[in-house]
Each structure stands twice: as structure tokens, then as C-alpha cells.
Amino acid sequence: MQSSFGRTLRFSARALGSLALAGEMTPGNKQPVRSGAQRLKDPLADAERQEERAGAITDDAIVLGLTGAFGSGCTTLADGLADDLGFERIRVSGLIIEEWQRQQMEAGQGPLDTPTRTVLQDIGDEMRRERRSYWVERAIERVDAQKSPVDHVVIDGIRNPGEVEWLRARFKRFFLIGVDAHPSQRWTRLVVTSEWRDFTKADFDEISSRDAEAPEDYGQRVQQCMDLADFLIANDRDYQTARKARHALLAKAQDFLRLCSGPSRRPSDQEFFMHLAYGAASGSACLKRNVGAVIVRPGDEKHIALDRDPLTQVSKVVGLGFNENPDWMKPCYLHYEMCYRDIWRKATWEASGFSRCPHCGGNAAHLKWPYRCEGCKRSLLHSMFPERAMTRCTAIHAEVRAIQSAQTDLAGCHMYATTMPCFLCAEEILQAGISHVVYFEPYPDTDAEDLLRDHGVVIKRFEGVKSLAFTGFFGNWRAQAEAQFAMEA
């Protein structure tokens, strides 16, 4: 029998059809994104989709994609959606394992143990080389082959922006949920499993780097997928049991599912001010990453709504900034015609005489940019420049620009940043007296977070509706409220 929790989260596919998502330029990947509103209202939308659907998935189907780094909890959430809410679940990793087994049989090697994650990454990249949407197409084909109609689908394991683009073009009711967890928490979860027992923390960091931002456009680019998400869930807690973790993730997803079926609600402070931060980020012309930051002064304690999050106060924006070169200096794409850090890293590599891969000992002398070992496939740029040569970045960071733009004392203020501040920015935040930092994308160097926490700054991971979907979810609130509270004749 279905639980009361499951009944609470049941929602109508037809109701979801009225939802319209706003489009934007995504920071870090300045590609125009077709919103749900555009997909639903554009008269050419059906023509742009592939051939008329004839499979099991209905025209009104709700198709959810889950993206996030391994160990973040995507599979746990997918299991909950399937077992408690009746979603048809399919895992991309399962399809890749099937392909690996097929290759083993063709090579006459017979059944073997489960392949390593690196092997699965290689196979995933190999099949996406010609068509980045290859794996999600296979996933949809698998569901479509069923005999009974399917109106709720969850795809676990979205790892390339091309997969998101294909699904958004194919289904007018496709939505992407990002599940994130701190790297230290992910490692704690994974190291106790049989799959990871022979791996070191350094192995984890290297595989994570490839998973997050591969240099090839057909590779795994989970961070770009997170940028494209409609809704974000932070999963940093240790719930002790899989059952508790599943119900906790479903509870966090409940708000999003209710928004999908309406009615709308007012955005939380996190959602509102992070939306402003992403708007600020669009002012950046950086070729590598577009970061925005907003500084907010909280209202008086007497204005706090007791039934809402403590951050929800009558607040005032006092500072705003985005990462960019100094005002007197042209952006890198105009001045250097490429990123200055890349120029410096390439010159440093060529002058170093780097000849052997430090991981597998393979020949590295002949490698060209971006210097990925042909043997173990690891990034040698990451090995030589673990901090990605950030000290050679010519831009003033968004957090510093936001502090500089403020014409007031910042003691006790809150900062909303699209990326966790770096160590140098953390020093500026402490100097300014900022008391809270809310961020979305983690920073590779965790020392900055440790520094802030050690000195009393409250750090929170952003959760909620992403800027990409902000207008679609919250833009209709006034019309709904007006109808609800209209004066009777």
C-alpha cells in the first residue's frame, strides 16, 4: 500500500503543463537555454522535436533528470521516486555496464567483475563522442519499449549538457534536479563501499575532477549540468541508513514537486538573492567561469517571519559584483584572445620539461594541450597546477567587487555567491565582517571554507529553485494571489 507521504506528493501531469520556465544565459557555460515556457508556447516546438512519438511514454509525461557528482545521492532519490511515487526509473550507469558486458563478450573474455568507474567513464565518453545525447536516447528507447503507457519517468545519471539539451527538446515537461554534497561527505560515504575500498583520496579527487569538468565536449561535465538544473538539493547530512536518506531527499524534493503542480509561492530569501547573484554573474566576460555575488543587510529582528527560514527577513541589498578584469583593462578575450591563465600554464608546462605521467609513468613529453595522459586518462594539468593557477587570474573576483561596491559598514551582512569564495576572498569577507555566506558551486580548495567556519562565519549550501527556472515558478504568484484575494462585488 502506498504511504501517505507518497499520496501527498502525487501530482497531475496536466497541471504541470501550465508551468512556464524562464530562459537565461548560464554562468560558466554561456549558451542560450530554451526554457519550458518557450518549449510550451513556441508554435514550432513540436516541429523541432524528433519524429512523432509512438512509444510507451505519453505526450503529457513528466520526465525528471537527476544530475550530481557520484556519492551525492542521485540514485537514492531515484529509488525513492520509483518506490514511493511510482516513477519509471532508468539508470544511465546500468546501460553503460550493459555495453561493457557486450564488449567483453565480443572480445571473448566472458563474464568479469564489475568494471571500475574509470572504465565506465571511458565507455561513456566513447559512445558520446559522435552524439552527446547517446545514453539518454538509449534510456528513453528502453522505457518506450514497454507495453503499458508511462507518464512519470526519472533518469538517474545525467552527466553531459548535450543530454539535457536533447531531453528538453524532446519532452515539453522535462525538468532537471541537481543533487549535491560536499566532497568530504561524498568520500566518507563511498570509502566504506566495496567499489571504493581499494581507492585513495587522491584517486577520488582525480576521478571527481574528470567527472565534473572533462576537457572534451563529449566528456562528463556534471558541473555544467548542475548549472542547467531547475532545482537544487543539498545532501550533506549523514542519515545513518539508506531508508532515512531516501525519505529525507524525497522530503526536500516535495517542495519542487508541489511547485510543478501549482499553486505558486513566494521565493525564499535564498532563492531571491541567489537569483540576483546569477543576474550579476551575467555581467562577467570571463572565458572560464562567470561568478556573481550579492551582499545583503538583514532586517531588524522584529521583522522576522517566525514561520519561515531565519534568513527570511526584511533585507536590503548593499553590494553587488561579478568577476572581471580591472576597469582599465580589457577582458581577456579581447586583450589576449584567450584566458591568461591558459597562456601562463601552457608556457610553464613547455618550460618544465614534464616527461612522465606521475600516476602511471607513461610518456608525457609529446602531449599537447590539454595534456591528458594517454595511458591512465588523467589530467596532467591538474597534477602540475592543483590550484588551477588561480593566482595568475587577472580578474577581480565577484566577492571582492561586491565588497568594494558597498558604501556602508558590512558587519553582520550576508553574502550570496554563485561559487564558494576562494581563500583570498575569504580573507576579504572576514575583514569586512560578513557573518553568513550562501553559495551554490563548491570551490576545489576547501581551505577557504575552513577559514571562514573557524572564525564564526555561517556557511550554507544553496537549495531551492535555480535562477534558470525562477521566473517560471514564481512569476505567476501575483495573478494567483489576486484571484484568491479579490474583493467580492
matplotlib code that plots the C-alpha trace (Angstrom):
import matplotlib.pyplot as plt

x = [0.0, 1.3, 2.4, 0.6, 3.9, 3.6, 0.0, 0.9, 3.4, 1.2, 0.6, -1.1, 0.8, -1.8, -1.4, 2.3, 1.7, 0.8, 4.3, 6.5, 10.2, 12.3, 15.4, 18.8, 22.5, 24.0, 27.2, 30.2, 28.5, 27.2, 24.8, 21.2, 18.9, 15.4, 13.0, 9.9, 7.8, 9.5, 9.1, 5.4, 4.4, 6.6, 4.4, 7.5, 8.3, 6.6, 8.4, 11.7, 11.2, 12.2, 9.6, 6.1, 6.3, 4.8, 6.4, 5.1, 6.0, 2.9, 2.8, 2.0, 4.7, 6.7, 10.4, 12.8, 16.5, 18.9, 22.4, 25.2, 28.6, 28.9, 28.1, 25.8, 22.6, 21.0, 20.5, 18.9, 16.5, 15.7, 14.9, 12.5, 10.8, 10.4, 9.4, 7.3, 5.8, 5.6, 8.1, 9.6, 13.3, 16.2, 19.9, 22.4, 25.2, 23.2, 23.2, 26.9, 27.6, 25.5, 27.7, 30.8, 29.5, 28.7, 32.2, 33.7, 31.6, 32.6, 36.3, 35.8, 36.7, 33.5, 31.9, 34.1, 33.7, 32.0, 34.2, 35.9, 34.4, 37.3, 36.4, 32.8, 33.8, 35.9, 32.9, 30.5, 32.8, 33.4, 29.7, 29.1, 31.9, 29.7, 26.4, 26.4, 22.9, 23.6, 23.0, 19.7, 18.4, 19.1, 17.4, 14.3, 14.2, 14.3, 11.3, 9.4, 9.7, 7.3, 3.8, 1.9, 1.7, 4.3, 3.6, 6.3, 10.0, 13.2, 16.6, 19.4, 22.9, 22.7, 26.4, 26.7, 24.9, 24.1, 21.9, 20.0, 19.6, 18.2, 15.7, 14.5, 13.9, 12.2, 9.9, 8.0, 7.7, 11.3, 12.9, 16.4, 17.1, 20.6, 21.7, 24.9, 27.0, 30.3, 33.3, 34.3, 30.9, 30.8, 34.2, 33.0, 30.0, 32.0, 35.1, 33.1, 31.7, 33.2, 33.6, 35.9, 37.8, 41.0, 40.9, 42.7, 41.5, 43.8, 42.1, 38.7, 39.8, 41.2, 38.1, 35.9, 37.8, 37.2, 33.5, 32.9, 34.6, 36.2, 38.0, 36.3, 32.8, 31.5, 33.0, 31.4, 30.6, 28.5, 29.1, 27.7, 24.7, 24.3, 24.3, 21.4, 19.3, 15.8, 16.0, 18.9, 19.1, 21.9, 22.6, 25.4, 24.0, 24.7, 21.4, 22.9, 20.5, 19.6, 15.9, 16.3, 18.4, 15.8, 12.9, 15.0, 15.7, 12.1, 11.0, 13.4, 12.0, 8.4, 8.6, 9.7, 7.0, 4.3, 5.5, 5.3, 1.6, 0.8, -0.2, 2.9, 4.5, 6.8, 10.5, 12.6, 15.4, 17.9, 16.1, 15.5, 19.0, 20.8, 18.7, 20.1, 23.6, 23.2, 21.9, 25.1, 27.2, 25.9, 27.9, 31.2, 33.1, 35.4, 36.1, 36.3, 33.7, 31.0, 30.6, 28.2, 27.9, 25.3, 25.7, 22.5, 21.9, 19.3, 16.3, 15.5, 14.7, 11.1, 10.5, 11.5, 8.6, 8.5, 7.2, 9.9, 13.6, 15.8, 17.4, 13.9, 13.9, 13.1, 16.5, 18.4, 20.9, 24.1, 26.7, 26.9, 29.7, 30.9, 34.3, 36.0, 39.4, 40.2, 38.1, 41.1, 41.9, 40.1, 38.6, 40.9, 39.0, 39.7, 43.2, 44.8, 42.2, 42.2, 42.3, 45.6, 45.8, 45.9, 48.7, 50.7, 50.0, 51.0, 54.2, 55.0, 54.4, 56.6, 59.4, 59.2, 60.4, 57.5, 58.1, 56.4, 52.9, 53.2, 50.3, 51.2, 54.7, 53.5, 55.3, 54.1, 56.7, 54.7, 51.4, 49.6, 47.1, 45.1, 47.8, 45.7, 47.7, 47.0, 47.5, 45.5, 43.5, 44.2, 44.7, 48.3, 47.3, 45.6, 48.7, 51.0, 48.5, 46.3, 45.0, 44.4, 46.8, 44.2, 47.0, 47.6, 43.9, 43.8, 40.2, 39.0, 36.7, 33.0, 33.1, 35.8, 33.9, 30.7, 32.6, 34.2, 30.8, 29.2, 29.1, 28.4, 29.7, 29.2, 29.4, 26.7, 25.7, 25.0, 26.7, 25.1, 27.6, 27.2, 30.5, 32.1, 34.6, 38.3, 40.9, 41.8, 38.1, 37.5, 40.1, 38.2, 34.9, 36.4, 37.9, 34.5, 32.7, 30.3, 28.5, 26.8, 27.8, 25.3, 26.8, 25.9, 29.0, 31.8, 35.4, 38.1, 40.2, 38.3, 40.7, 38.6, 35.5, 37.6, 39.0, 35.5, 34.0, 36.9, 36.2, 32.5, 31.1, 28.0, 28.3, 25.2, 24.8, 22.1, 18.9, 15.8, 14.6, 17.5, 17.8, 17.2, 13.6, 13.0, 10.5, 8.6, 7.9, 7.4, 6.3, 2.6, 2.3, 0.7, -2.0, -2.8, -2.9, -5.0, -7.6, -7.5, -7.9, -10.0, -12.7, -16.2, -18.7]
y = [0.0, 3.4, 5.6, 8.9, 10.6, 9.2, 10.2, 13.7, 14.0, 12.7, 15.4, 15.8, 15.8, 18.1, 20.5, 20.6, 21.5, 25.1, 25.6, 28.0, 28.2, 31.3, 31.2, 32.6, 32.6, 30.1, 31.2, 29.1, 28.0, 31.0, 29.0, 30.2, 27.8, 27.1, 27.5, 25.4, 28.5, 28.7, 24.9, 25.1, 28.3, 28.2, 27.0, 25.4, 23.4, 20.3, 20.5, 20.9, 17.7, 14.4, 12.3, 11.8, 9.8, 6.3, 4.7, 4.0, 7.5, 9.6, 13.2, 14.6, 12.6, 14.2, 13.3, 14.1, 14.0, 13.7, 15.1, 15.3, 14.0, 10.4, 9.9, 12.9, 10.9, 10.9, 7.1, 7.3, 9.9, 8.0, 4.9, 7.0, 8.5, 5.0, 3.0, 5.7, 7.8, 5.3, 6.9, 4.6, 4.6, 4.1, 4.4, 5.5, 3.7, 0.4, 1.0, 1.6, -1.6, -3.5, -2.0, -3.0, -6.6, -6.7, -5.6, -8.2, -10.9, -9.8, -9.9, -13.5, -12.6, -13.9, -12.5, -10.4, -8.5, -5.1, -2.6, 0.3, 3.8, 4.9, 2.1, 3.2, 6.8, 5.8, 3.8, 6.7, 9.1, 6.8, 6.5, 10.2, 11.1, 11.1, 12.0, 13.6, 12.5, 8.9, 7.5, 9.4, 8.3, 4.7, 5.3, 6.7, 3.8, 1.4, 3.0, 3.5, -0.3, -1.1, -2.2, 0.0, 3.8, 5.6, 9.1, 9.5, 8.9, 9.5, 9.2, 8.8, 9.9, 12.9, 13.9, 16.0, 19.2, 17.6, 15.1, 18.0, 19.8, 16.6, 15.9, 19.5, 19.4, 16.0, 16.5, 19.7, 18.5, 17.6, 19.1, 18.7, 18.2, 18.7, 16.8, 18.0, 17.0, 18.3, 16.3, 15.3, 13.9, 12.0, 10.5, 9.4, 7.6, 5.9, 4.8, 2.2, 0.6, -2.4, -0.5, 2.1, 0.2, 0.0, 3.7, 6.5, 10.0, 11.2, 8.7, 10.1, 13.7, 12.8, 10.9, 13.7, 16.2, 14.3, 13.8, 17.4, 19.1, 17.0, 19.0, 17.2, 18.4, 14.8, 14.0, 14.2, 17.7, 17.4, 20.9, 22.3, 20.1, 21.4, 24.9, 23.9, 22.4, 23.7, 22.8, 22.1, 19.8, 19.8, 16.4, 16.9, 15.1, 11.6, 9.8, 6.6, 4.3, 4.3, 4.4, 7.6, 9.2, 8.3, 9.9, 13.0, 13.5, 13.0, 15.5, 18.1, 17.3, 17.7, 21.5, 21.2, 18.7, 20.8, 23.8, 21.7, 21.1, 24.6, 26.9, 29.1, 30.5, 33.4, 32.7, 32.2, 34.7, 32.1, 31.8, 35.5, 36.8, 33.9, 34.8, 38.4, 36.9, 34.9, 38.1, 39.8, 36.9, 37.6, 40.8, 38.8, 38.3, 35.7, 32.7, 30.2, 31.0, 33.7, 34.4, 36.8, 37.9, 40.0, 41.4, 41.8, 43.6, 41.6, 43.5, 44.1, 41.0, 42.3, 41.9, 38.2, 35.9, 33.3, 30.6, 30.9, 30.3, 32.5, 34.1, 35.3, 38.9, 42.4, 42.8, 45.4, 44.8, 46.8, 45.4, 43.5, 42.3, 39.9, 38.6, 40.7, 42.3, 45.7, 48.6, 50.0, 46.6, 44.8, 41.4, 38.5, 37.5, 41.0, 41.6, 38.1, 36.4, 33.6, 33.1, 34.5, 31.5, 29.1, 31.2, 31.0, 27.3, 26.3, 28.3, 26.9, 23.3, 23.7, 25.2, 22.5, 19.5, 17.4, 14.0, 11.3, 10.9, 10.9, 8.5, 5.7, 6.6, 6.9, 9.1, 12.7, 14.6, 14.6, 15.5, 18.6, 20.9, 20.0, 17.4, 14.3, 11.1, 8.6, 5.7, 6.4, 9.3, 11.6, 15.3, 16.3, 19.9, 19.1, 17.4, 20.3, 23.0, 21.6, 25.1, 25.7, 28.6, 30.9, 33.2, 34.1, 35.0, 38.7, 39.2, 40.8, 38.3, 38.8, 38.8, 41.5, 43.6, 43.3, 44.4, 47.3, 48.4, 48.7, 52.2, 51.1, 49.1, 45.4, 43.9, 41.3, 41.2, 38.1, 37.3, 35.2, 33.9, 31.6, 30.0, 29.3, 32.1, 31.3, 31.7, 35.3, 36.3, 34.6, 37.0, 39.9, 38.6, 38.3, 41.8, 43.2, 41.4, 39.5, 36.9, 34.5, 33.1, 31.2, 29.6, 27.2, 25.8, 24.4, 25.6, 23.0, 24.3, 23.7, 25.8, 28.9, 27.2, 26.0, 29.5, 31.1, 28.5, 28.6, 32.4, 32.1, 32.7, 30.6, 28.7, 27.4, 25.5, 26.9, 24.9, 25.6, 26.8, 27.7, 31.1, 29.3, 28.4, 31.4, 33.4, 30.3, 29.1, 32.5, 34.8, 33.8, 34.3, 37.8, 36.7, 33.7, 35.8, 38.5, 35.9, 34.4, 37.7, 39.6, 41.8, 40.4, 42.5]
z = [0.0, -0.9, 2.0, 3.0, 2.0, -1.5, -1.8, -0.7, -3.5, -6.3, -8.8, -12.2, -15.4, -17.0, -14.1, -14.7, -18.3, -17.3, -15.8, -17.8, -17.2, -18.0, -20.2, -19.3, -20.1, -17.7, -15.8, -16.8, -20.0, -21.9, -24.1, -24.6, -22.8, -24.2, -21.3, -20.5, -21.4, -24.8, -25.4, -24.5, -26.3, -29.4, -32.3, -33.9, -30.8, -32.0, -35.3, -33.6, -31.7, -33.2, -35.1, -33.7, -30.5, -30.7, -27.6, -24.1, -22.8, -23.1, -24.5, -21.1, -19.3, -16.6, -17.3, -14.5, -14.9, -11.9, -12.1, -9.5, -8.6, -7.6, -4.0, -3.9, -3.6, -7.1, -7.0, -3.6, -4.7, -7.9, -5.8, -3.7, -6.7, -8.1, -5.0, -3.2, -6.1, -9.0, -11.3, -14.0, -13.2, -15.5, -14.7, -17.3, -15.5, -15.9, -19.7, -19.7, -17.7, -20.3, -23.1, -21.2, -20.8, -24.5, -25.4, -23.1, -24.7, -28.2, -27.1, -25.9, -22.3, -20.7, -17.5, -15.3, -12.1, -12.1, -14.1, -12.4, -12.5, -14.8, -17.3, -17.2, -17.8, -20.8, -22.3, -21.6, -23.3, -26.3, -27.1, -26.6, -29.0, -32.1, -30.3, -26.9, -26.2, -27.0, -23.5, -22.8, -26.2, -25.2, -21.8, -23.5, -26.0, -23.1, -21.4, -24.7, -25.4, -22.5, -23.4, -20.9, -21.0, -18.9, -17.6, -14.9, -15.7, -13.8, -15.5, -13.0, -14.2, -16.5, -17.0, -20.2, -21.2, -24.6, -22.7, -21.1, -24.4, -26.1, -23.3, -23.2, -27.0, -26.8, -23.8, -23.1, -19.4, -18.7, -15.6, -14.2, -10.5, -9.2, -6.1, -4.4, -1.5, -0.1, -1.4, 2.1, 2.7, -0.6, 0.1, 3.6, 2.0, -0.7, 1.1, 3.1, -0.1, -1.8, -5.1, -3.5, -0.8, -2.9, -3.9, -2.1, -1.5, -4.3, -6.7, -5.6, -6.3, -9.7, -10.8, -9.4, -11.4, -14.6, -13.7, -13.0, -16.0, -18.7, -21.4, -24.2, -25.0, -25.2, -21.8, -18.3, -17.4, -14.3, -13.1, -16.3, -15.9, -12.4, -13.8, -16.1, -13.2, -12.4, -8.7, -6.4, -3.3, -0.8, 0.7, 3.1, 6.2, 7.3, 7.7, 9.0, 7.0, 3.3, 4.2, 6.2, 3.5, 0.8, 2.8, 3.6, -0.1, -1.0, 1.6, 0.1, -3.4, -2.1, -2.5, -6.1, -7.0, -5.4, -7.4, -10.5, -9.9, -8.5, -7.0, -6.9, -3.8, -2.9, -3.3, -0.2, 0.6, -0.7, -4.0, -4.4, -3.6, -5.4, -8.4, -8.1, -7.8, -11.1, -12.7, -11.6, -13.0, -16.5, -16.5, -16.5, -19.7, -18.2, -20.6, -17.7, -15.2, -14.6, -10.9, -9.2, -5.6, -3.7, -0.2, 1.9, 5.2, 7.2, 8.6, 12.2, 14.4, 14.8, 11.1, 11.0, 10.0, 12.7, 10.4, 7.8, 7.4, 9.7, 6.7, 5.5, 6.8, 5.5, 3.9, 1.8, -1.0, -0.2, -2.6, -5.9, -8.1, -10.8, -11.7, -14.3, -15.1, -13.6, -15.1, -17.1, -18.6, -21.4, -20.8, -21.6, -24.8, -26.2, -24.8, -25.1, -27.3, -24.7, -21.0, -19.5, -17.1, -20.0, -21.6, -18.4, -17.8, -21.3, -21.1, -17.7, -18.9, -22.0, -19.9, -17.2, -19.4, -17.9, -19.5, -17.4, -16.0, -12.2, -11.9, -14.4, -15.6, -19.2, -21.7, -21.4, -23.4, -26.7, -25.2, -26.4, -24.7, -22.5, -21.5, -20.7, -20.2, -23.0, -20.6, -17.4, -18.9, -16.0, -16.3, -16.0, -15.9, -12.6, -11.4, -12.2, -11.2, -8.4, -7.7, -11.5, -11.4, -9.9, -8.6, -12.2, -12.9, -14.0, -12.8, -9.6, -8.0, -7.7, -3.9, -3.8, -6.3, -4.2, -1.1, -2.9, -4.3, -0.9, 0.6, 4.1, 7.0, 6.2, 9.7, 10.1, 6.5, 4.4, 1.1, -1.7, -4.2, -7.1, -6.2, -2.8, -2.3, -2.7, 0.2, -0.8, -1.0, 2.4, 3.9, 2.5, 3.8, 7.3, 7.1, 6.1, 9.0, 6.8, 9.0, 6.5, 3.1, 1.0, -2.2, -4.9, -6.6, -4.4, -4.7, -5.3, -2.4, 0.8, 2.9, 2.4, 3.9, 6.8, 7.4, 7.4, 9.7, 12.1, 12.6, 13.1, 9.6, 8.9, 5.6, 3.9, 0.6, -1.6, -2.0, -4.0, -7.4, -9.6, -11.3, -14.6, -13.6, -11.2, -13.3, -14.4, -10.9, -9.2, -12.0, -11.7, -8.0, -8.2, -10.6, -8.4, -5.2, -6.9, -7.9, -4.4, -2.5, -5.0, -3.4, -3.9, -5.7]

ax = plt.figure().add_subplot(projection="3d")
ax.plot(x, y, z, "-o")
ax.set_aspect("equal")
plt.show()
